[in-house]
Structures are given as structure tokens and as C-alpha cells.
Amino acid sequence: MAKKQIATVVTEITPPAKKAAPRVRSAKHRTESAPATPQPESQEVIAQIAYGYWESRGGKGGNPVDDWFRAEAELRHRA
């Protein structure tokens, strides 16, 4: 009977390449028109609007996250 040959494979593990640091842009080159996260005072207004949606349903049903997003959209539309 013939002997089986087993090949041993050795692979070299290389660390992942480092990502370049993001470039810092000056304010005059900023493309955003609104901040990424709502300001604390606008969060309170959004919460009040969302609470109003919940109250209008009689305090039952619905999804608080959907109410929040709907309130955010309404606030942006008002502005």
C-alpha cells in the first residue's frame, strides 16, 4: 500500500494596513447644512411632538421610534 503524503501549508499572517487619518476641512469647505445630531433644545421639542402623536392615539399602540422620526421630519419641515 502506498503511503499518503500530507502537505503542510504555512501562511504568513500580515497585519492589516493602517488607514489614513481623515482630512480636516475648514468651515468654508463644509458641505453639511445641519448638524448630524440634534441639539439638546431641539431634542426636547422633538420629544414633545412625538409625545403629542402618542397622546393623539389615546396613549395606545404605535411605535415610539416611529413617532420620534416623524417628529424630527416635522421639525425639519417647519424650519
Buried (B, 14 or more C-beta within 10 A) or exposed (E): EEEEEEEEEEEEEEEEEEEEEEEEEEEEEEEEEEEEEBEEEBBEBBBEBBBEBBEEEEEEEBEEEEBBEBBBEBBEEEE
